[in-house]
Amino acid sequence: MGGVVKVRVEGLRELGERFKRLKVDMQDKAAWAATSRGASIVKTAAKATIRRQSWETGTLFKAVVMKRAPKGQRQTTAEHWVTVRRRRTGKKVSKKSRTVQETAPHAGFLEFGTVKMQAEPYLGPALKDNIGTVTEAMRKSLAKSIAKYSK
């Protein structure tokens, strides 16, 4: 139902060489900071799109989340996902804060449409329309981390 978008940035050889000189744990921190920064931009853009749509946005807006990809499910050093909590029934309760987290089982229907409803995408365009901003934010985050951890 969902899709994965992979971004490859060319022309960052110097930054990459400096990155390789960092200790492995510092590389991990820098990579996580960069992917987090990029994902937060996509999440903000998706929520802005939801606000502009004509349909009721309460639960969908609150169900858009950014999270780290679990170790067994990621293909790179650091991955963040922007997704929607879509639990079919019941409420999800946060283990940390013990608060109820909104879910939106209808999220996929809105993003991709159905045979009776045209798609009104919000996640796909959030990345597509902001890919340059995301890439630049990630580049700046890596450069900042490299400067910080190289000392």
C-alpha angles and dihedrals in degrees: 000000000000131000136222123225118200121194124203117189117203126200099041096110095128092049089048093051091051089047092055090056091062121095113265094251090051090049088055093050092048093048093049091049091051096048090045091054093050094046092049090058091052091047092051091048092049091052090048090053091049090052091053095050121100097235131085106282107185105107096027092051092051093044096059106105142172118217142166115261110247114254094248093050103048126092099198138042093271131013131170122192127210106205145138126256101240105175107163099217136016130011127291114232119205113242092211104042099020090226125137112256118210119243130198113201088177094060096101093049090056095044097046105018129224135245087273100037134052117235118260100191122199106160100048095050090045089066098032094052094045103038093116092049091047093049093048092047091051092048091051091047092052092047091050092048092048091052091047098047096039093069 
